[in-house]
Amino acid sequence: MGDRLINKVCAITGAGRGIGEAGAKLFAAEGAYVFVLELDETAGQACVEAIRAAGGKADFIKTDVSSEESVKAAFETIEAKAGTLDVLYNNASVYLNGKDGIITEIDPAIWHKVLAINLDSIFYCTREALRIMLKKGAGSIINTASSAGVVGIPRCDAYTAAKGATVALTRSMASEYGPKGIRVNCIAPAAIATAMIKESNPDDDYFDPNYFIKVRTPLRRWGKPEEVAELAVFLASDSSSYINGTIIAADGGITINGDLAKAK
């Protein structure tokens, strides 16, 4: 076990699988007390059990991040159990393949659902985290955007809107709360090998996953959840103490390559 996050209390949303799960395990391995905020009780408990089996400290809190009431209850539990909060990692995201799409065709219910999970969750969780962090004038907040938040990616307009807003919100919060000792940064992953990335590949001739990796991705491979987790640990740790308001792409160089569509 490392010590980059020794004695830090950290909350990670959507930590039952994928990038969030990898982050929770690495945070704990680096000495953090990790609160796994996850709606899927089976996945959340499994993550906590794995952390404890490895000698780490973690607790599961069943949380619907799209619900103001659920989030408020979760952070009240964190404060009651740990007394403080040092890091919030807003990782929870959803991509609704086959339902999200172009703006003229999205069902309003899908639009609101995607924004509730991907954007409203950041509002609810950050507001509660700040309530705790401002008491001691210190903290690190890490938001999760996507390549869709920094370059134009069509056919997922609700997802893109949420991730673009996450980027903008990160910058405004960094400006507001930096003087109060709280840093706010953002990771923008793309092409990370998780279950969600498999669901996000439209089954049509517009997007070809093999072409995407072999031509559009400069590193010519899929990323690993553990690689994003390493970046999150850095942003959570004191090693990044002078980094605030940054949007860091964890994408193998995809976002420097422009249009992601298959060449015609």
Contacts in CASP RR format, 6 or more apart in sequence:
PFRMAT RR
TARGET T0000
AUTHOR 0000-0000-0000
METHOD contacts of the structure
MODEL  1
MGDRLINKVCAITGAGRGIGEAGAKLFAAEGAYVFVLELDETAGQACVEA
IRAAGGKADFIKTDVSSEESVKAAFETIEAKAGTLDVLYNNASVYLNGKD
GIITEIDPAIWHKVLAINLDSIFYCTREALRIMLKKGAGSIINTASSAGV
VGIPRCDAYTAAKGATVALTRSMASEYGPKGIRVNCIAPAAIATAMIKES
NPDDDYFDPNYFIKVRTPLRRWGKPEEVAELAVFLASDSSSYINGTIIAA
DGGITINGDLAKAK
1 29 0 8 1.000
1 30 0 8 1.000
1 31 0 8 1.000
1 54 0 8 1.000
1 55 0 8 1.000
1 56 0 8 1.000
2 29 0 8 1.000
2 30 0 8 1.000
2 31 0 8 1.000
3 30 0 8 1.000
3 31 0 8 1.000
4 30 0 8 1.000
4 31 0 8 1.000
4 233 0 8 1.000
4 234 0 8 1.000
4 237 0 8 1.000
4 239 0 8 1.000
5 27 0 8 1.000
5 30 0 8 1.000
5 31 0 8 1.000
5 32 0 8 1.000
5 87 0 8 1.000
5 233 0 8 1.000
5 236 0 8 1.000
5 237 0 8 1.000
6 30 0 8 1.000
6 31 0 8 1.000
6 32 0 8 1.000
7 31 0 8 1.000
7 33 0 8 1.000
8 31 0 8 1.000
8 32 0 8 1.000
8 33 0 8 1.000
8 86 0 8 1.000
8 87 0 8 1.000
8 236 0 8 1.000
8 237 0 8 1.000
9 32 0 8 1.000
9 33 0 8 1.000
9 35 0 8 1.000
9 78 0 8 1.000
9 82 0 8 1.000
9 83 0 8 1.000
9 84 0 8 1.000
9 85 0 8 1.000
9 86 0 8 1.000
9 87 0 8 1.000
10 27 0 8 1.000
10 32 0 8 1.000
10 33 0 8 1.000
10 34 0 8 1.000
10 35 0 8 1.000
10 85 0 8 1.000
10 86 0 8 1.000
10 87 0 8 1.000
10 88 0 8 1.000
10 89 0 8 1.000
10 236 0 8 1.000
11 34 0 8 1.000
11 35 0 8 1.000
11 37 0 8 1.000
11 74 0 8 1.000
11 75 0 8 1.000
11 78 0 8 1.000
11 85 0 8 1.000
11 87 0 8 1.000
11 88 0 8 1.000
11 89 0 8 1.000
11 125 0 8 1.000
11 129 0 8 1.000
12 20 0 8 1.000
12 23 0 8 1.000
12 24 0 8 1.000
12 27 0 8 1.000
12 34 0 8 1.000
12 35 0 8 1.000
12 36 0 8 1.000
12 37 0 8 1.000
12 89 0 8 1.000
12 91 0 8 1.000
13 37 0 8 1.000
13 38 0 8 1.000
13 63 0 8 1.000
13 65 0 8 1.000
13 89 0 8 1.000
13 90 0 8 1.000
13 91 0 8 1.000
13 92 0 8 1.000
13 121 0 8 1.000
13 125 0 8 1.000
14 20 0 8 1.000
14 36 0 8 1.000
14 37 0 8 1.000
14 38 0 8 1.000
14 39 0 8 1.000
14 65 0 8 1.000
14 91 0 8 1.000
14 92 0 8 1.000
15 21 0 8 1.000
15 23 0 8 1.000
15 24 0 8 1.000
15 34 0 8 1.000
15 36 0 8 1.000
15 37 0 8 1.000
15 38 0 8 1.000
15 44 0 8 1.000
15 47 0 8 1.000
15 91 0 8 1.000
16 24 0 8 1.000
16 36 0 8 1.000
16 38 0 8 1.000
16 40 0 8 1.000
16 43 0 8 1.000
16 44 0 8 1.000
16 46 0 8 1.000
16 47 0 8 1.000
17 40 0 8 1.000
17 43 0 8 1.000
17 47 0 8 1.000
17 194 0 8 1.000
17 195 0 8 1.000
18 194 0 8 1.000
18 195 0 8 1.000
18 196 0 8 1.000
18 225 0 8 1.000
19 91 0 8 1.000
19 144 0 8 1.000
19 189 0 8 1.000
19 192 0 8 1.000
19 194 0 8 1.000
19 225 0 8 1.000
19 228 0 8 1.000
19 229 0 8 1.000
20 89 0 8 1.000
20 91 0 8 1.000
20 225 0 8 1.000
20 229 0 8 1.000
21 43 0 8 1.000
21 47 0 8 1.000
21 225 0 8 1.000
22 224 0 8 1.000
22 225 0 8 1.000
22 226 0 8 1.000
22 228 0 8 1.000
22 229 0 8 1.000
23 89 0 8 1.000
23 91 0 8 1.000
23 225 0 8 1.000
23 228 0 8 1.000
23 229 0 8 1.000
23 232 0 8 1.000
23 233 0 8 1.000
24 34 0 8 1.000
24 36 0 8 1.000
24 47 0 8 1.000
24 51 0 8 1.000
24 58 0 8 1.000
25 47 0 8 1.000
25 50 0 8 1.000
25 51 0 8 1.000
25 54 0 8 1.000
25 229 0 8 1.000
26 226 0 8 1.000
26 229 0 8 1.000
26 230 0 8 1.000
26 232 0 8 1.000
26 233 0 8 1.000
27 34 0 8 1.000
27 87 0 8 1.000
27 89 0 8 1.000
27 229 0 8 1.000
27 232 0 8 1.000
27 233 0 8 1.000
27 236 0 8 1.000
28 34 0 8 1.000
28 51 0 8 1.000
28 54 0 8 1.000
28 55 0 8 1.000
28 56 0 8 1.000
28 57 0 8 1.000
28 58 0 8 1.000
29 54 0 8 1.000
29 56 0 8 1.000
30 233 0 8 1.000
30 237 0 8 1.000
31 56 0 8 1.000
31 57 0 8 1.000
32 57 0 8 1.000
32 86 0 8 1.000
32 87 0 8 1.000
32 236 0 8 1.000
33 57 0 8 1.000
33 58 0 8 1.000
33 59 0 8 1.000
33 82 0 8 1.000
34 51 0 8 1.000
34 57 0 8 1.000
34 58 0 8 1.000
34 59 0 8 1.000
35 58 0 8 1.000
35 59 0 8 1.000
35 60 0 8 1.000
35 61 0 8 1.000
35 74 0 8 1.000
35 77 0 8 1.000
35 78 0 8 1.000
35 81 0 8 1.000
35 82 0 8 1.000
36 44 0 8 1.000
36 47 0 8 1.000
36 48 0 8 1.000
36 58 0 8 1.000
36 59 0 8 1.000
36 60 0 8 1.000
36 61 0 8 1.000
37 61 0 8 1.000
37 63 0 8 1.000
37 65 0 8 1.000
37 74 0 8 1.000
37 92 0 8 1.000
37 125 0 8 1.000
38 44 0 8 1.000
38 47 0 8 1.000
38 60 0 8 1.000
38 61 0 8 1.000
38 62 0 8 1.000
38 63 0 8 1.000
39 62 0 8 1.000
39 63 0 8 1.000
39 64 0 8 1.000
39 65 0 8 1.000
41 60 0 8 1.000
41 62 0 8 1.000
44 60 0 8 1.000
45 60 0 8 1.000
47 58 0 8 1.000
47 60 0 8 1.000
48 58 0 8 1.000
48 59 0 8 1.000
48 60 0 8 1.000
51 57 0 8 1.000
51 58 0 8 1.000
52 58 0 8 1.000
59 81 0 8 1.000
61 74 0 8 1.000
61 77 0 8 1.000
61 78 0 8 1.000
63 70 0 8 1.000
63 71 0 8 1.000
63 73 0 8 1.000
63 74 0 8 1.000
64 70 0 8 1.000
64 71 0 8 1.000
65 71 0 8 1.000
65 92 0 8 1.000
65 117 0 8 1.000
65 120 0 8 1.000
65 121 0 8 1.000
65 124 0 8 1.000
65 125 0 8 1.000
66 113 0 8 1.000
66 116 0 8 1.000
66 117 0 8 1.000
66 120 0 8 1.000
66 121 0 8 1.000
66 124 0 8 1.000
67 124 0 8 1.000
68 124 0 8 1.000
71 121 0 8 1.000
71 124 0 8 1.000
71 125 0 8 1.000
71 128 0 8 1.000
72 124 0 8 1.000
72 128 0 8 1.000
74 128 0 8 1.000
75 85 0 8 1.000
75 125 0 8 1.000
75 128 0 8 1.000
75 129 0 8 1.000
75 131 0 8 1.000
75 132 0 8 1.000
78 85 0 8 1.000
78 132 0 8 1.000
79 85 0 8 1.000
79 132 0 8 1.000
83 132 0 8 1.000
84 132 0 8 1.000
84 135 0 8 1.000
84 136 0 8 1.000
85 129 0 8 1.000
85 132 0 8 1.000
85 133 0 8 1.000
85 139 0 8 1.000
86 133 0 8 1.000
86 138 0 8 1.000
86 139 0 8 1.000
86 140 0 8 1.000
86 236 0 8 1.000
87 139 0 8 1.000
87 140 0 8 1.000
87 141 0 8 1.000
87 142 0 8 1.000
87 236 0 8 1.000
88 125 0 8 1.000
88 126 0 8 1.000
88 129 0 8 1.000
88 133 0 8 1.000
88 140 0 8 1.000
88 141 0 8 1.000
88 142 0 8 1.000
89 142 0 8 1.000
89 144 0 8 1.000
89 232 0 8 1.000
89 236 0 8 1.000
90 121 0 8 1.000
90 122 0 8 1.000
90 125 0 8 1.000
90 126 0 8 1.000
90 141 0 8 1.000
90 142 0 8 1.000
90 143 0 8 1.000
90 144 0 8 1.000
91 142 0 8 1.000
91 144 0 8 1.000
91 232 0 8 1.000
92 117 0 8 1.000
92 118 0 8 1.000
92 121 0 8 1.000
92 144 0 8 1.000
93 117 0 8 1.000
93 118 0 8 1.000
93 144 0 8 1.000
93 146 0 8 1.000
93 196 0 8 1.000
94 113 0 8 1.000
94 114 0 8 1.000
94 117 0 8 1.000
94 118 0 8 1.000
94 196 0 8 1.000
95 114 0 8 1.000
95 156 0 8 1.000
95 159 0 8 1.000
95 196 0 8 1.000
95 199 0 8 1.000
95 200 0 8 1.000
96 110 0 8 1.000
96 113 0 8 1.000
96 114 0 8 1.000
96 158 0 8 1.000
96 159 0 8 1.000
97 199 0 8 1.000
97 200 0 8 1.000
97 201 0 8 1.000
97 202 0 8 1.000
98 202 0 8 1.000
99 106 0 8 1.000
99 107 0 8 1.000
99 110 0 8 1.000
100 106 0 8 1.000
100 110 0 8 1.000
100 114 0 8 1.000
100 155 0 8 1.000
100 156 0 8 1.000
100 157 0 8 1.000
100 158 0 8 1.000
100 159 0 8 1.000
101 155 0 8 1.000
101 156 0 8 1.000
101 157 0 8 1.000
101 158 0 8 1.000
102 154 0 8 1.000
102 155 0 8 1.000
102 157 0 8 1.000
103 157 0 8 1.000
106 157 0 8 1.000
106 158 0 8 1.000
110 158 0 8 1.000
111 158 0 8 1.000
114 158 0 8 1.000
114 159 0 8 1.000
114 162 0 8 1.000
115 158 0 8 1.000
115 161 0 8 1.000
115 162 0 8 1.000
118 159 0 8 1.000
118 162 0 8 1.000
118 163 0 8 1.000
118 166 0 8 1.000
119 161 0 8 1.000
119 162 0 8 1.000
119 165 0 8 1.000
119 166 0 8 1.000
119 169 0 8 1.000
122 143 0 8 1.000
122 166 0 8 1.000
122 169 0 8 1.000
126 141 0 8 1.000
126 173 0 8 1.000
129 141 0 8 1.000
130 141 0 8 1.000
130 177 0 8 1.000
130 182 0 8 1.000
133 139 0 8 1.000
133 141 0 8 1.000
133 182 0 8 1.000
134 180 0 8 1.000
134 182 0 8 1.000
137 180 0 8 1.000
137 181 0 8 1.000
137 182 0 8 1.000
138 181 0 8 1.000
138 182 0 8 1.000
139 181 0 8 1.000
139 182 0 8 1.000
139 183 0 8 1.000
140 182 0 8 1.000
140 183 0 8 1.000
140 184 0 8 1.000
140 185 0 8 1.000
140 235 0 8 1.000
140 236 0 8 1.000
140 237 0 8 1.000
140 240 0 8 1.000
141 173 0 8 1.000
141 177 0 8 1.000
141 182 0 8 1.000
141 183 0 8 1.000
141 184 0 8 1.000
141 185 0 8 1.000
142 184 0 8 1.000
142 185 0 8 1.000
142 186 0 8 1.000
142 187 0 8 1.000
142 232 0 8 1.000
142 235 0 8 1.000
142 236 0 8 1.000
143 166 0 8 1.000
143 169 0 8 1.000
143 170 0 8 1.000
143 184 0 8 1.000
143 185 0 8 1.000
143 186 0 8 1.000
143 187 0 8 1.000
144 166 0 8 1.000
144 186 0 8 1.000
144 187 0 8 1.000
144 188 0 8 1.000
144 189 0 8 1.000
145 163 0 8 1.000
145 164 0 8 1.000
145 166 0 8 1.000
145 167 0 8 1.000
145 170 0 8 1.000
145 186 0 8 1.000
145 187 0 8 1.000
145 188 0 8 1.000
145 247 0 8 1.000
146 159 0 8 1.000
146 163 0 8 1.000
146 188 0 8 1.000
146 189 0 8 1.000
146 190 0 8 1.000
147 153 0 8 1.000
147 188 0 8 1.000
147 189 0 8 1.000
147 190 0 8 1.000
147 191 0 8 1.000
147 249 0 8 1.000
147 251 0 8 1.000
147 254 0 8 1.000
147 255 0 8 1.000
147 260 0 8 1.000
148 156 0 8 1.000
148 159 0 8 1.000
148 160 0 8 1.000
148 163 0 8 1.000
148 164 0 8 1.000
148 190 0 8 1.000
149 160 0 8 1.000
149 163 0 8 1.000
149 164 0 8 1.000
149 166 0 8 1.000
149 167 0 8 1.000
149 188 0 8 1.000
150 164 0 8 1.000
150 167 0 8 1.000
150 188 0 8 1.000
150 247 0 8 1.000
150 249 0 8 1.000
150 255 0 8 1.000
151 255 0 8 1.000
151 258 0 8 1.000
151 260 0 8 1.000
152 160 0 8 1.000
153 160 0 8 1.000
153 260 0 8 1.000
154 261 0 8 1.000
155 202 0 8 1.000
155 206 0 8 1.000
156 200 0 8 1.000
163 188 0 8 1.000
166 186 0 8 1.000
167 186 0 8 1.000
167 188 0 8 1.000
167 247 0 8 1.000
170 184 0 8 1.000
170 185 0 8 1.000
170 186 0 8 1.000
170 245 0 8 1.000
170 247 0 8 1.000
171 245 0 8 1.000
171 247 0 8 1.000
173 184 0 8 1.000
174 183 0 8 1.000
174 184 0 8 1.000
174 185 0 8 1.000
174 244 0 8 1.000
174 245 0 8 1.000
175 245 0 8 1.000
177 183 0 8 1.000
177 184 0 8 1.000
178 184 0 8 1.000
178 244 0 8 1.000
183 235 0 8 1.000
183 240 0 8 1.000
183 241 0 8 1.000
183 243 0 8 1.000
183 244 0 8 1.000
183 245 0 8 1.000
184 244 0 8 1.000
184 245 0 8 1.000
185 235 0 8 1.000
185 240 0 8 1.000
185 243 0 8 1.000
185 244 0 8 1.000
185 245 0 8 1.000
185 246 0 8 1.000
185 247 0 8 1.000
185 248 0 8 1.000
186 245 0 8 1.000
186 246 0 8 1.000
186 247 0 8 1.000
186 248 0 8 1.000
187 228 0 8 1.000
187 231 0 8 1.000
187 232 0 8 1.000
187 235 0 8 1.000
187 248 0 8 1.000
187 250 0 8 1.000
188 247 0 8 1.000
188 248 0 8 1.000
188 249 0 8 1.000
188 250 0 8 1.000
188 251 0 8 1.000
188 255 0 8 1.000
189 228 0 8 1.000
189 249 0 8 1.000
189 250 0 8 1.000
189 251 0 8 1.000
190 249 0 8 1.000
190 250 0 8 1.000
190 251 0 8 1.000
190 252 0 8 1.000
190 254 0 8 1.000
190 255 0 8 1.000
191 197 0 8 1.000
191 212 0 8 1.000
191 213 0 8 1.000
191 217 0 8 1.000
191 222 0 8 1.000
191 223 0 8 1.000
191 251 0 8 1.000
191 252 0 8 1.000
191 254 0 8 1.000
192 222 0 8 1.000
192 223 0 8 1.000
192 224 0 8 1.000
192 225 0 8 1.000
192 227 0 8 1.000
192 228 0 8 1.000
192 250 0 8 1.000
193 222 0 8 1.000
193 223 0 8 1.000
193 224 0 8 1.000
193 225 0 8 1.000
194 225 0 8 1.000
197 222 0 8 1.000
201 207 0 8 1.000
201 209 0 8 1.000
205 262 0 8 1.000
206 261 0 8 1.000
206 262 0 8 1.000
207 260 0 8 1.000
207 261 0 8 1.000
207 262 0 8 1.000
208 262 0 8 1.000
211 262 0 8 1.000
211 263 0 8 1.000
212 260 0 8 1.000
212 262 0 8 1.000
213 220 0 8 1.000
213 221 0 8 1.000
213 222 0 8 1.000
214 220 0 8 1.000
215 263 0 8 1.000
216 254 0 8 1.000
216 257 0 8 1.000
216 258 0 8 1.000
216 260 0 8 1.000
217 251 0 8 1.000
217 252 0 8 1.000
217 253 0 8 1.000
217 254 0 8 1.000
217 257 0 8 1.000
218 252 0 8 1.000
218 253 0 8 1.000
218 254 0 8 1.000
218 256 0 8 1.000
218 257 0 8 1.000
219 252 0 8 1.000
219 253 0 8 1.000
223 250 0 8 1.000
223 252 0 8 1.000
227 250 0 8 1.000
228 250 0 8 1.000
231 248 0 8 1.000
231 250 0 8 1.000
234 240 0 8 1.000
235 243 0 8 1.000
235 248 0 8 1.000
249 255 0 8 1.000
254 260 0 8 1.000
END
